[in-house]
Amino acid sequence: AQLSNQGQLHNRALARARDLMFAELQHRVSNNLATVSALLRLQSARVSSPDAKQALVASMQRLNTVARIQRSLYSPDAQEIEVDSFLSQLAADTRDSFAMDAVAEIEIRAEKFRLVSDQAIPFGLIASEMIMNALEHARPSEGPLHIEIACHISPAAPPSVRLRITDNGAGLPPETGAAKSLGVSIAQQFARTLGGSLTITNRQDRPGVAAELQFPLATL
């Protein structure tokens, strides 16, 4: 019995040490990303070119997205994120990172479900890129910019995640220049890592752009 108790104490000590090491690692990664993001913010304040400034802001937002996911995964037993609350925070942070003269309205309708960490980071980066793309390029002919974010799991088997981000801007230009931006190229690459697809087209029902991501849902 004594040996059994000692074994249990030893196992608990090992588990505690594992948790502490994991939390410390996640904390350091998050802090390092925050440091790099702060350096980019300082640099963006010193550049005069609008294009260079916007590129630095976009890079800063990408790092902030990864850091946010890292912070949510401090515990080795919490290897998933809540999609609805994550998208709400992501949208607010992305909008706040843009210096905009006009107010941008963001409406979110997200089903309550979880994403594993391996899918959470590319998912978050794609969503951030598409929101940034709308904030940067969408110019409504009248009224404020309105961005709608919808996310749910398709009922068909096997289950897949569908993320749809739309705006009320003028839509893609005839030469589809907006769809060839660096941010879109990055988002397309992450969509492929998820085993899914990302399409960016003009809306059929009204003026504006619709970005739609679909990929198979992974489970722990």
C-alpha positions as CSV (number, residue, x, y, z in Angstrom):
1,A,0.0,0.0,0.0
2,Q,2.9,2.3,0.9
3,L,4.6,1.6,-2.5
4,S,1.2,2.3,-4.2
5,N,0.8,5.6,-2.5
6,Q,4.4,6.6,-3.3
7,G,3.7,5.7,-7.0
8,Q,0.6,7.9,-7.0
9,L,2.5,10.8,-5.5
10,H,5.3,10.3,-8.1
11,N,2.8,10.3,-10.9
12,R,1.1,13.4,-9.6
13,A,4.4,15.2,-9.3
14,L,5.3,14.3,-12.9
15,A,2.0,15.5,-14.1
16,R,2.4,18.8,-12.2
17,A,5.9,19.2,-13.7
18,R,4.5,18.6,-17.2
19,D,1.8,21.1,-16.7
20,L,4.2,23.8,-15.5
21,M,6.7,23.2,-18.3
22,F,3.9,23.3,-20.9
23,A,2.5,26.5,-19.5
24,E,5.9,28.1,-19.3
25,L,6.6,27.2,-22.9
26,Q,3.3,28.6,-24.2
27,H,3.9,31.7,-22.1
28,R,7.3,32.3,-23.6
29,V,6.1,31.7,-27.1
30,S,3.3,34.2,-26.6
31,N,5.6,36.8,-25.0
32,N,8.1,36.4,-27.9
33,L,5.3,37.0,-30.4
34,A,4.1,40.0,-28.5
35,T,7.6,41.4,-28.5
36,V,8.0,41.1,-32.3
37,S,4.5,42.6,-32.7
38,A,5.5,45.6,-30.6
39,L,8.6,46.1,-32.7
40,L,6.5,46.1,-35.8
41,R,4.2,48.7,-34.3
42,L,7.1,50.9,-33.5
43,Q,8.4,50.5,-37.0
44,S,5.0,51.3,-38.6
45,A,4.9,54.6,-36.7
46,R,8.2,55.6,-38.4
47,V,7.4,54.8,-42.0
48,S,5.8,57.3,-44.3
49,S,4.7,55.1,-47.1
50,P,1.0,54.1,-46.7
51,D,1.6,50.7,-48.4
52,A,4.6,49.9,-46.1
53,K,2.6,51.0,-43.0
54,Q,-0.3,48.8,-44.0
55,A,2.0,45.8,-44.6
56,L,3.5,46.2,-41.1
57,V,0.0,46.5,-39.6
58,A,-1.0,43.3,-41.4
59,S,2.1,41.4,-40.2
60,M,1.4,42.7,-36.6
61,Q,-2.1,41.4,-36.8
62,R,-1.0,38.0,-38.0
63,L,1.4,37.7,-35.0
64,N,-1.3,38.8,-32.6
65,T,-3.7,36.1,-33.9
66,V,-1.1,33.4,-33.3
67,A,-0.3,34.8,-29.9
68,R,-4.0,34.9,-28.9
69,I,-4.3,31.2,-29.8
70,Q,-1.1,30.4,-27.9
71,R,-2.5,32.1,-24.8
72,S,-5.7,30.1,-25.0
73,L,-3.7,26.8,-25.0
74,Y,-1.7,27.3,-21.8
75,S,-2.9,24.1,-20.4
76,P,-1.9,20.8,-22.1
77,D,-5.5,19.6,-21.3
78,A,-7.0,22.5,-23.2
79,Q,-6.0,21.8,-26.7
80,E,-9.1,23.3,-28.4
81,I,-10.6,26.8,-28.8
82,E,-14.2,27.9,-28.6
83,V,-14.9,29.2,-32.1
84,D,-17.7,31.6,-31.4
85,S,-15.9,33.6,-28.6
86,F,-12.6,33.4,-30.6
87,L,-14.1,34.9,-33.7
88,S,-15.7,37.7,-31.7
89,Q,-12.4,38.7,-30.1
90,L,-10.5,38.2,-33.4
91,A,-12.9,40.5,-35.3
92,A,-12.7,43.2,-32.6
93,D,-8.9,43.1,-32.4
94,T,-8.5,43.2,-36.2
95,R,-10.8,46.2,-36.6
96,D,-9.1,48.0,-33.7
97,S,-5.7,47.5,-35.4
98,F,-6.9,49.5,-38.4
99,A,-6.8,53.3,-38.3
100,M,-10.1,54.0,-40.1
101,D,-11.9,57.3,-40.5
102,A,-15.3,55.6,-40.8
103,V,-16.9,53.1,-38.4
104,A,-16.9,49.4,-39.6
105,E,-19.8,47.3,-38.3
106,I,-19.1,43.6,-37.8
107,E,-21.9,41.1,-37.3
108,I,-21.0,37.6,-36.1
109,R,-23.2,34.5,-36.3
110,A,-21.1,31.5,-35.2
111,E,-22.2,28.1,-34.0
112,K,-20.8,27.0,-30.7
113,F,-18.2,24.3,-31.3
114,R,-14.5,23.7,-30.8
115,L,-11.4,23.5,-33.0
116,V,-8.3,21.5,-32.2
117,S,-5.1,23.6,-31.9
118,D,-3.6,22.2,-35.2
119,Q,-6.6,23.7,-37.1
120,A,-7.2,26.8,-34.8
121,I,-4.1,28.7,-35.9
122,P,-4.6,28.4,-39.7
123,F,-8.3,29.0,-39.2
124,G,-7.6,32.1,-37.2
125,L,-5.1,33.5,-39.7
126,I,-7.5,32.9,-42.6
127,A,-10.3,34.7,-40.8
128,S,-8.0,37.6,-39.8
129,E,-6.8,37.9,-43.4
130,M,-10.3,38.0,-44.8
131,I,-11.4,40.6,-42.2
132,M,-8.4,42.7,-43.0
133,N,-9.0,42.4,-46.7
134,A,-12.6,43.8,-46.2
135,L,-11.4,46.6,-44.0
136,E,-8.7,47.6,-46.4
137,H,-10.5,47.2,-49.8
138,A,-14.3,47.3,-49.3
139,R,-15.7,50.8,-50.0
140,P,-19.5,51.0,-49.8
141,S,-21.2,53.4,-52.1
142,E,-23.2,54.7,-49.2
143,G,-23.5,54.0,-45.5
144,P,-20.9,52.4,-43.2
145,L,-18.9,49.3,-44.0
146,H,-20.7,46.2,-42.8
147,I,-18.9,42.9,-42.5
148,E,-20.8,39.7,-41.7
149,I,-19.1,36.6,-40.3
150,A,-20.9,33.3,-40.3
151,C,-19.5,30.0,-39.1
152,H,-21.1,26.6,-38.7
153,I,-20.6,22.9,-39.1
154,S,-22.2,21.4,-42.1
155,P,-24.8,18.7,-41.4
156,A,-23.4,16.3,-44.0
157,A,-21.0,13.5,-43.0
158,P,-18.1,13.7,-42.5
159,P,-18.6,17.0,-40.7
160,S,-16.9,20.1,-42.1
161,V,-16.5,23.7,-41.0
162,R,-17.9,26.5,-43.2
163,L,-16.7,30.0,-42.6
164,R,-18.3,32.8,-44.7
165,I,-17.2,36.4,-44.5
166,T,-19.0,39.0,-46.6
167,D,-18.9,42.8,-46.9
168,N,-21.1,45.5,-48.6
169,G,-18.4,47.1,-50.6
170,A,-18.2,47.7,-54.3
171,G,-17.0,44.1,-55.0
172,L,-13.9,42.8,-56.8
173,P,-12.5,44.9,-59.7
174,P,-12.8,43.4,-63.2
175,E,-9.1,42.4,-63.1
176,T,-9.7,40.8,-59.7
177,G,-6.6,42.6,-58.3
178,A,-7.8,42.3,-54.7
179,A,-7.8,38.5,-55.0
180,K,-4.1,38.5,-55.9
181,S,-2.9,40.3,-52.8
182,L,-0.3,38.8,-50.4
183,G,-2.9,38.4,-47.7
184,V,-5.1,36.4,-49.9
185,S,-2.2,34.2,-51.1
186,I,-1.3,33.5,-47.5
187,A,-5.0,32.6,-46.7
188,Q,-5.1,30.3,-49.7
189,Q,-2.0,28.5,-48.5
190,F,-3.4,28.0,-45.0
191,A,-6.6,26.7,-46.5
192,R,-4.6,24.0,-48.3
193,T,-2.9,23.0,-45.0
194,L,-6.4,22.5,-43.6
195,G,-7.3,20.2,-46.5
196,G,-10.0,22.6,-47.5
197,S,-10.7,25.3,-50.0
198,L,-11.1,29.1,-50.0
199,T,-13.1,31.0,-52.6
200,I,-13.3,34.7,-53.0
201,T,-16.0,36.0,-55.3
202,N,-18.5,38.9,-55.8
203,R,-21.7,38.4,-53.9
204,Q,-24.7,37.3,-56.0
205,D,-27.4,38.8,-53.9
206,R,-26.0,42.4,-53.5
207,P,-22.8,44.4,-54.0
208,G,-19.8,43.2,-52.0
209,V,-17.3,40.3,-51.7
210,A,-17.9,36.9,-50.2
211,A,-15.0,34.8,-48.9
212,E,-15.9,31.2,-48.1
213,L,-13.6,28.7,-46.3
214,Q,-14.6,25.0,-46.0
215,F,-12.5,22.2,-44.5
216,P,-13.0,18.9,-42.7
217,L,-13.5,19.1,-38.9
218,A,-10.8,17.3,-36.9
219,T,-11.3,15.9,-33.5
220,L,-8.9,15.0,-30.6
